[in-house]
Amino acid sequence: MRLDRAKLCAIIVKKDLTSIELSKKAGISAQTICSIRKGRSCRDDTGIKIAKALGVNISELMEMEQ
């Protein structure tokens, strides 16, 4: 799964979180958050954990295919 970097960053800023705070809320490593923010793909369960930690639906974070 590939998350949309711009959407992810916008929601993180809107929620006033750091990558470290998000990683703790989601139960994943800060390195994983950093990698995703750089455009790398992630496992489906990781994306779901991030969406849940941010309080959004996973569809709001997913990158749209062009």
Z-matrix of the N, CA and C atoms (Angstrom, degrees):
N
C 1 1.445
C 2 1.526 1 108.01
N 3 1.317 2 114.84 1 139.86
C 4 1.459 3 118.97 2 177.17
C 5 1.526 4 107.56 3 -118.54
N 6 1.328 5 115.16 4 125.87
C 7 1.457 6 120.53 5 178.05
C 8 1.523 7 109.69 6 -91.60
N 9 1.316 8 115.91 7 147.31
C 10 1.460 9 121.65 8 178.46
C 11 1.523 10 108.39 9 -73.60
N 12 1.327 11 116.11 10 115.51
C 13 1.474 12 121.59 11 -176.12
C 14 1.513 13 112.27 12 -59.39
N 15 1.317 14 116.88 13 -43.93
C 16 1.467 15 120.44 14 -177.32
C 17 1.525 16 111.23 15 -65.37
N 18 1.331 17 116.09 16 -43.82
C 19 1.463 18 119.67 17 178.82
C 20 1.523 19 110.91 18 -64.31
N 21 1.337 20 115.92 19 -44.32
C 22 1.455 21 120.48 20 179.95
C 23 1.525 22 110.53 21 -59.75
N 24 1.312 23 116.93 22 -49.21
C 25 1.468 24 120.64 23 -178.98
C 26 1.522 25 111.20 24 -62.68
N 27 1.328 26 117.51 25 -40.41
C 28 1.461 27 121.09 26 179.74
C 29 1.523 28 111.46 27 -62.65
N 30 1.323 29 116.92 28 -41.78
C 31 1.463 30 120.45 29 -179.82
C 32 1.526 31 110.43 30 -70.12
N 33 1.328 32 117.36 31 -39.26
C 34 1.462 33 120.52 32 177.37
C 35 1.529 34 109.97 33 -59.87
N 36 1.325 35 116.92 34 -44.09
C 37 1.467 36 120.82 35 178.66
C 38 1.522 37 110.29 36 -65.62
N 39 1.337 38 116.61 37 -44.83
C 40 1.467 39 121.33 38 -179.77
C 41 1.530 40 111.21 39 -58.98
N 42 1.321 41 116.36 40 -38.46
C 43 1.469 42 121.34 41 -179.59
C 44 1.531 43 111.88 42 -83.34
N 45 1.339 44 116.22 43 -2.41
C 46 1.463 45 122.87 44 178.64
C 47 1.534 46 111.75 45 56.85
N 48 1.338 47 114.84 46 50.15
C 49 1.461 48 121.57 47 179.90
C 50 1.523 49 110.20 48 -116.51
N 51 1.310 50 115.17 49 153.40
C 52 1.460 51 120.83 50 169.25
C 53 1.526 52 107.11 51 -96.22
N 54 1.312 53 116.02 52 167.49
C 55 1.472 54 119.62 53 177.12
C 56 1.523 55 110.83 54 -61.85
N 57 1.308 56 116.59 55 -36.60
C 58 1.470 57 120.51 56 179.63
C 59 1.528 58 110.56 57 -66.65
N 60 1.330 59 116.79 58 -43.66
C 61 1.466 60 120.07 59 178.61
C 62 1.528 61 110.59 60 -63.16
N 63 1.330 62 116.19 61 -41.99
C 64 1.460 63 119.95 62 178.42
C 65 1.523 64 110.72 63 -64.14
N 66 1.313 65 117.14 64 -41.71
C 67 1.465 66 119.56 65 -179.56
C 68 1.523 67 110.83 66 -61.98
N 69 1.323 68 117.04 67 -39.49
C 70 1.474 69 120.38 68 178.31
C 71 1.520 70 111.08 69 -66.80
N 72 1.348 71 117.26 70 -42.85
C 73 1.463 72 120.80 71 179.07
C 74 1.526 73 111.70 72 -64.20
N 75 1.323 74 116.08 73 -36.81
C 76 1.460 75 121.06 74 -176.66
C 77 1.534 76 112.63 75 -85.83
N 78 1.328 77 116.65 76 -16.53
C 79 1.462 78 120.08 77 -179.07
C 80 1.518 79 112.97 78 75.74
N 81 1.333 80 116.16 79 31.25
C 82 1.458 81 121.12 80 177.60
C 83 1.524 82 108.43 81 -129.48
N 84 1.315 83 117.00 82 170.12
C 85 1.460 84 119.42 83 -176.07
C 86 1.530 85 111.85 84 -76.74
N 87 1.313 86 115.35 85 152.74
C 88 1.460 87 121.26 86 176.11
C 89 1.528 88 109.89 87 -63.65
N 90 1.321 89 117.26 88 -32.28
C 91 1.466 90 121.73 89 177.96
C 92 1.526 91 110.59 90 -62.82
N 93 1.324 92 116.79 91 -37.91
C 94 1.460 93 120.67 92 178.04
C 95 1.525 94 110.24 93 -63.91
N 96 1.326 95 116.90 94 -44.26
C 97 1.472 96 121.03 95 177.40
C 98 1.526 97 109.37 96 -59.96
N 99 1.312 98 116.86 97 -45.26
C 100 1.463 99 122.15 98 179.67
C 101 1.530 100 110.74 99 -59.48
N 102 1.309 101 117.04 100 -44.52
C 103 1.468 102 121.42 101 179.96
C 104 1.521 103 111.47 102 -63.12
N 105 1.317 104 116.65 103 -42.30
C 106 1.462 105 121.11 104 179.84
C 107 1.522 106 110.06 105 -65.91
N 108 1.333 107 116.62 106 -39.98
C 109 1.469 108 120.38 107 178.92
C 110 1.531 109 111.55 108 -65.98
N 111 1.333 110 116.39 109 -22.45
C 112 1.466 111 120.98 110 177.31
C 113 1.526 112 111.90 111 -87.20
N 114 1.337 113 117.09 112 -2.59
C 115 1.454 114 120.25 113 175.42
C 116 1.506 115 116.09 114 106.36
N 117 1.316 116 117.97 115 3.28
C 118 1.466 117 119.68 116 178.66
C 119 1.522 118 110.37 117 -77.25
N 120 1.308 119 115.41 118 153.76
C 121 1.458 120 120.03 119 178.59
C 122 1.528 121 109.54 120 -79.87
N 123 1.319 122 114.96 121 166.75
C 124 1.469 123 120.00 122 179.04
C 125 1.523 124 108.80 123 -139.53
N 126 1.302 125 115.05 124 166.86
C 127 1.465 126 120.04 125 176.37
C 128 1.527 127 108.66 126 -68.94
N 129 1.318 128 116.27 127 155.04
C 130 1.461 129 120.86 128 -179.36
C 131 1.529 130 111.68 129 -57.98
N 132 1.324 131 117.00 130 -43.78
C 133 1.464 132 119.50 131 -177.86
C 134 1.530 133 111.53 132 -65.42
N 135 1.318 134 117.52 133 -30.96
C 136 1.460 135 121.39 134 177.34
C 137 1.522 136 110.07 135 -67.54
N 138 1.326 137 117.14 136 -45.12
C 139 1.460 138 121.64 137 177.24
C 140 1.520 139 111.72 138 -59.58
N 141 1.323 140 116.05 139 -40.97
C 142 1.463 141 121.26 140 179.36
C 143 1.526 142 110.43 141 -65.41
N 144 1.324 143 117.55 142 -41.10
C 145 1.469 144 121.14 143 178.08
C 146 1.528 145 111.04 144 -62.29
N 147 1.325 146 116.16 145 -40.98
C 148 1.463 147 120.42 146 179.74
C 149 1.529 148 109.97 147 -65.61
N 150 1.328 149 116.67 148 -46.21
C 151 1.463 150 120.16 149 179.31
C 152 1.522 151 111.21 150 -60.14
N 153 1.317 152 116.61 151 -43.38
C 154 1.466 153 120.99 152 179.44
C 155 1.530 154 110.58 153 -63.12
N 156 1.323 155 117.02 154 -43.06
C 157 1.466 156 120.96 155 -179.97
C 158 1.529 157 111.18 156 -64.42
N 159 1.330 158 116.57 157 -31.10
C 160 1.466 159 121.02 158 179.25
C 161 1.529 160 112.26 159 -87.55
N 162 1.324 161 116.92 160 -10.00
C 163 1.461 162 120.91 161 179.74
C 164 1.521 163 113.33 162 73.27
N 165 1.338 164 116.27 163 32.58
C 166 1.461 165 120.87 164 178.55
C 167 1.518 166 109.75 165 -127.26
N 168 1.314 167 116.05 166 164.56
C 169 1.451 168 121.74 167 175.83
C 170 1.528 169 108.48 168 -77.57
N 171 1.302 170 117.45 169 143.73
C 172 1.467 171 121.35 170 -178.30
C 173 1.530 172 111.14 171 -57.98
N 174 1.318 173 117.59 172 -31.28
C 175 1.468 174 120.09 173 179.95
C 176 1.528 175 112.13 174 -63.37
N 177 1.326 176 117.93 175 -24.29
C 178 1.463 177 121.83 176 177.75
C 179 1.528 178 111.83 177 -71.92
N 180 1.323 179 117.21 178 -21.10
C 181 1.463 180 121.69 179 -177.12
C 182 1.515 181 113.96 180 -102.21
N 183 1.316 182 117.13 181 -18.58
C 184 1.452 183 119.79 182 -173.75
C 185 1.518 184 111.55 183 -70.97
N 186 1.318 185 114.74 184 142.25
C 187 1.457 186 121.24 185 176.84
C 188 1.508 187 108.90 186 -74.09
N 189 1.313 188 115.74 187 133.30
C 190 1.459 189 120.44 188 179.63
C 191 1.529 190 108.59 189 -81.21
N 192 1.324 191 117.31 190 135.36
C 193 1.463 192 121.35 191 177.54
C 194 1.511 193 109.61 192 -72.69
N 195 1.325 194 115.24 193 140.93
C 196 1.466 195 119.01 194 -177.79
C 197 1.502 196 110.87 195 -105.15
